Amino acid sequence: MSLHRLEYFVSVAKLRSFTKAAKECHMAQSAMSQQIHLLEKELGVELFYRNSHMVELTAAGRAYYDDARKIVEENALSVAKMRRIAKGAEGTLKFGICGYEEETVLTDLIKQYHKAKPEVQLQFISNNYEKFEEELKIYQYDLMFVWPYDFLNRTETGYKKVLESETGILMSPDHSLARKNVITKKDLSKQTHIIISSLTNTSLYYHYLQFFDQTEFPEHIFKVPNASILRLMIEMNQGISIVPKGMRGLQNKNLLIKDTPDNSHKIEMGIVYLKENRNPCLKSFLEFIDHCPEHK
């Protein structure tokens, strides 16, 4: 049975007029009459009493109308949902989370996206920098916020920049450098620098070290397993870390960010995703970033 014929039947039954129903369905009255006749022939019953003055449902037509209307309405809802999913306006988007970055500047970006696409379910999956690429390829998640230095120029993954920032020094307010108005590279080289252990020997690690001249290489580098412990160690005044200055959301009564002596050294952050990932919500999120004024 044609769904269109059900729609035509519901329209005629609702409006009690072939002329008005034909207009509502954007077709000729003769075509509407023919479709209702074919539906009655298919069902083997008369659905309407017709004369020159009125159109009324038969007893069989009245019994059929409620069910037919529900079918038409549910199909319309199903089609609308299908189209929303195809456009990435509904569905699920999975984020890989490995650091405190998502808790600061990138939280605002995710909130803006959720406001624009409230029917997209957002899932956050804890991960670390080491396993990121491996789990991305098996669709453990759709994307991950990362520093790009180890993921550029890959054939399987794509990258979109979200943030580029000058460097800042994350430290405790009780740290000796917190009282200095101007901090030099020599000052920094004598401090304990806290980094995440899995970053050692990565491009990101070497990008971190490029901040220093070779003669002012940090004397002490302390490695921790994840970003949460890194932040805790700094709050306990056990060392400092070079971070994007734009991550002002990190500052609280236990943490502050001071200016570095080299404003030319930038730290970039963005989104890495699998190019072959066909999740419409991923495409929607990437397009959202392109049109988001704060992240162009």
FENRA-V576568 format. One record per pair of residues at least 12 apart in sequence whose C-alpha atoms are under 10 Angstrom apart, sorted by the first residue. I is the first residue (numbers start at 1). J is the second residue. Records with the same first field share a line. If there is no record, write none. Layout:
BEGIN
I->J ; J
END
This chain:
BEGIN
1->39 ; 42 ; 43
2->35 ; 39
3->68 ; 71 ; 72 ; 75
4->25 ; 35 ; 72
5->32 ; 35 ; 36 ; 37 ; 38 ; 39 ; 40 ; 68
6->35 ; 36 ; 39 ; 65 ; 68 ; 69 ; 71 ; 72
7->21 ; 25 ; 68 ; 69 ; 71 ; 72 ; 73
8->21 ; 22 ; 24 ; 25 ; 32 ; 33 ; 35 ; 36 ; 39 ; 72
9->21 ; 32 ; 33 ; 35 ; 36 ; 37 ; 39 ; 40 ; 47 ; 48 ; 61 ; 64 ; 65 ; 68 ; 69
10->61 ; 64 ; 65 ; 66 ; 67 ; 68 ; 69 ; 70 ; 72
11->23 ; 24 ; 25 ; 69
12->24 ; 25 ; 32 ; 33 ; 36 ; 48 ; 55 ; 56 ; 57
13->47 ; 48 ; 55 ; 56 ; 57 ; 61 ; 62 ; 65 ; 69
14->57 ; 65 ; 69
15->55 ; 56
16->48 ; 50 ; 54 ; 55 ; 56 ; 57
17->29 ; 50 ; 53 ; 54 ; 55 ; 56
18->30 ; 31 ; 32 ; 33 ; 36 ; 50 ; 54 ; 55
19->32 ; 33
21->33
36->48
40->61
45->58 ; 60 ; 61
46->58 ; 59 ; 60 ; 61
47->59 ; 60 ; 61 ; 62 ; 63 ; 64 ; 65
48->60 ; 61 ; 62
49->61
84->119 ; 120 ; 280 ; 281
85->119 ; 120 ; 279 ; 280 ; 281
86->279 ; 280 ; 281 ; 284
87->279 ; 280 ; 281 ; 283 ; 284
88->117 ; 119 ; 120 ; 279 ; 280 ; 281 ; 282 ; 283 ; 284 ; 285
89->116 ; 117 ; 118 ; 119 ; 120 ; 121 ; 280 ; 281 ; 284 ; 285
90->117 ; 118 ; 119 ; 120 ; 121 ; 280 ; 281 ; 284
91->117 ; 119 ; 120 ; 121 ; 122 ; 279 ; 280 ; 281 ; 282
92->119 ; 120 ; 121 ; 122 ; 123 ; 142 ; 279 ; 280 ; 281 ; 282
93->120 ; 121 ; 122 ; 123 ; 124 ; 141 ; 142 ; 143 ; 279 ; 280 ; 281 ; 282 ; 284 ; 285
94->121 ; 122 ; 123 ; 124 ; 125 ; 139 ; 140 ; 141 ; 142 ; 143 ; 144 ; 281 ; 282
95->122 ; 123 ; 124 ; 125 ; 126 ; 127 ; 136 ; 140 ; 141 ; 142 ; 143 ; 144 ; 145 ; 271 ; 273 ; 282
96->123 ; 124 ; 125 ; 126 ; 127 ; 128 ; 129 ; 132 ; 135 ; 136 ; 140 ; 141 ; 142 ; 143 ; 144 ; 145 ; 146 ; 272
97->123 ; 124 ; 125 ; 126 ; 127 ; 128 ; 129 ; 132 ; 141 ; 143 ; 144 ; 145 ; 146
98->125 ; 126 ; 127 ; 128 ; 129 ; 130 ; 132 ; 144 ; 145 ; 146 ; 226 ; 227 ; 228
99->126 ; 127 ; 128 ; 129 ; 145 ; 146 ; 196 ; 226 ; 227 ; 228 ; 230 ; 231
100->226 ; 227 ; 228 ; 230 ; 231 ; 247 ; 249 ; 250
101->145 ; 146 ; 147 ; 227 ; 243 ; 244 ; 247 ; 249 ; 250 ; 269
102->144 ; 145 ; 146 ; 247
103->247 ; 249 ; 250
104->246 ; 247 ; 248 ; 249 ; 250 ; 251
105->162 ; 163 ; 244 ; 246 ; 247 ; 248 ; 249 ; 250
106->145 ; 162 ; 163 ; 247 ; 249 ; 269 ; 270
107->249
109->162 ; 288 ; 289 ; 292 ; 294 ; 295
110->122 ; 285 ; 289
112->288 ; 289 ; 292
113->284 ; 285 ; 288 ; 289 ; 292
114->285
116->288
117->281 ; 284 ; 285 ; 288
120->281 ; 284
121->281
122->281
123->141 ; 142
124->141 ; 144
125->140 ; 141 ; 144
126->141
127->140 ; 141 ; 144 ; 226
128->196 ; 198 ; 199 ; 225 ; 226 ; 227
129->144 ; 146 ; 147 ; 196 ; 197 ; 198 ; 199 ; 202 ; 226
130->197 ; 198 ; 199 ; 202
131->198
132->144 ; 146 ; 272
133->151 ; 156 ; 157 ; 272 ; 273 ; 274
136->157 ; 272 ; 273 ; 274 ; 277
137->156 ; 157 ; 273 ; 274 ; 275 ; 276 ; 277
138->274
139->273 ; 274 ; 277
141->273 ; 274
142->272 ; 273 ; 274 ; 277 ; 278 ; 279 ; 281 ; 282
143->157 ; 158 ; 159 ; 271 ; 272 ; 273 ; 274 ; 277 ; 282 ; 285 ; 286
144->159 ; 270 ; 271 ; 272 ; 273 ; 274
145->159 ; 160 ; 161 ; 162 ; 269 ; 270 ; 271 ; 272 ; 273
146->159 ; 161 ; 162 ; 204 ; 268 ; 269 ; 270 ; 271 ; 272
147->161 ; 163 ; 203 ; 204 ; 267 ; 268 ; 269 ; 270 ; 271 ; 272
148->160 ; 161 ; 203 ; 204 ; 267 ; 268 ; 269 ; 270 ; 271 ; 272
149->202 ; 203 ; 204 ; 205 ; 206 ; 207 ; 267 ; 268 ; 269
150->199 ; 202 ; 203 ; 204 ; 205
151->203 ; 204 ; 271 ; 272 ; 273
152->272
154->274 ; 275
155->274 ; 275
156->273 ; 274 ; 275 ; 276 ; 277
157->272 ; 273 ; 274 ; 275 ; 276 ; 277
158->271 ; 272 ; 273 ; 274 ; 275 ; 276
159->269 ; 270 ; 271 ; 272 ; 273 ; 274 ; 275 ; 286
160->269 ; 270 ; 271 ; 272 ; 273 ; 286 ; 289 ; 290
161->268 ; 269 ; 270 ; 271 ; 272 ; 289 ; 290 ; 295 ; 296
162->268 ; 269 ; 270 ; 271 ; 289 ; 290 ; 292 ; 294 ; 295 ; 296
163->244 ; 246 ; 247 ; 267 ; 268 ; 269 ; 270 ; 271 ; 294 ; 295 ; 296
164->244 ; 245 ; 246 ; 266 ; 267 ; 268 ; 269 ; 270 ; 295
165->243 ; 244 ; 245 ; 246 ; 247 ; 263 ; 264 ; 265 ; 266 ; 267 ; 268 ; 269
166->243 ; 244 ; 245 ; 246 ; 247 ; 259 ; 260 ; 262 ; 263 ; 264 ; 265 ; 266 ; 267 ; 268
167->208 ; 211 ; 241 ; 242 ; 243 ; 244 ; 245 ; 246 ; 247 ; 257 ; 258 ; 259 ; 260 ; 261 ; 262 ; 263 ; 264 ; 265 ; 266 ; 267 ; 268
168->241 ; 242 ; 243 ; 244 ; 245 ; 246 ; 247 ; 248 ; 256 ; 257 ; 258 ; 259 ; 260 ; 261 ; 262 ; 263 ; 265 ; 266 ; 267
169->183 ; 188 ; 193 ; 240 ; 241 ; 242 ; 243 ; 244 ; 245 ; 256 ; 257 ; 258 ; 259 ; 260 ; 261
170->193 ; 194 ; 231 ; 234 ; 235 ; 239 ; 240 ; 241 ; 242 ; 243 ; 244 ; 245 ; 247 ; 248 ; 250 ; 251 ; 255 ; 256 ; 257 ; 258 ; 259 ; 260
171->231 ; 233 ; 234 ; 235 ; 236 ; 237 ; 238 ; 239 ; 240 ; 241 ; 242 ; 251 ; 254 ; 255 ; 256 ; 257 ; 258
172->231 ; 232 ; 233 ; 234 ; 235 ; 236 ; 237 ; 238 ; 239 ; 240 ; 251 ; 252 ; 253 ; 254 ; 255 ; 256 ; 257
173->234 ; 235 ; 236 ; 237 ; 251 ; 252 ; 253 ; 254 ; 255 ; 256 ; 257 ; 258
174->235 ; 236 ; 237 ; 254 ; 255 ; 256
175->234 ; 235 ; 236 ; 237 ; 238 ; 239 ; 240 ; 255 ; 256
176->191 ; 237
177->191 ; 240 ; 258
178->256 ; 257 ; 258
179->258
180->258
181->258 ; 259
182->258 ; 259 ; 260 ; 261
183->258 ; 259 ; 260 ; 261 ; 262
184->259 ; 260 ; 261 ; 262
185->211 ; 212 ; 213 ; 215 ; 216 ; 217 ; 218 ; 260 ; 261 ; 262
186->212 ; 213 ; 215 ; 216 ; 217 ; 218 ; 261
187->216 ; 218 ; 261
188->212 ; 216 ; 217 ; 218 ; 219 ; 240 ; 241 ; 242 ; 260 ; 261
189->212 ; 213 ; 215 ; 216 ; 217 ; 218 ; 219 ; 220 ; 221
190->216 ; 217 ; 218 ; 219 ; 220
191->218 ; 219 ; 220 ; 221 ; 238 ; 239 ; 240 ; 241
192->218 ; 219 ; 220 ; 221 ; 222 ; 237 ; 238 ; 239 ; 240 ; 241
193->218 ; 219 ; 220 ; 221 ; 222 ; 223 ; 230 ; 234 ; 238 ; 239 ; 240 ; 241 ; 242
194->220 ; 221 ; 222 ; 223 ; 224 ; 227 ; 229 ; 230 ; 231 ; 233 ; 234 ; 238 ; 239 ; 240 ; 241 ; 242
195->208 ; 221 ; 222 ; 223 ; 224 ; 225 ; 226 ; 227 ; 229 ; 230 ; 231 ; 239 ; 240 ; 241 ; 242
196->222 ; 223 ; 224 ; 225 ; 226 ; 227 ; 228 ; 229 ; 230
197->222 ; 223 ; 224 ; 225 ; 226 ; 227 ; 230
198->223 ; 224 ; 225 ; 226
199->223 ; 224 ; 225 ; 226
200->223
204->267
207->265 ; 266 ; 267
208->241 ; 242 ; 243 ; 265 ; 266 ; 267
209->242
210->265
211->242 ; 260 ; 261 ; 262 ; 263 ; 264 ; 265 ; 266
212->262 ; 265
220->239
221->239 ; 240 ; 241
222->238 ; 239 ; 240
231->250 ; 254 ; 255
232->254 ; 255
234->254 ; 255 ; 256
235->252 ; 253 ; 254 ; 255 ; 256
236->254 ; 255
237->254 ; 255
240->257
241->257
242->257 ; 258 ; 259 ; 260 ; 267
243->257 ; 260 ; 266 ; 267
244->257 ; 265 ; 266 ; 267 ; 268 ; 269
245->257 ; 258 ; 259 ; 260 ; 263 ; 266 ; 267
246->267
270->295
271->286
273->286
END
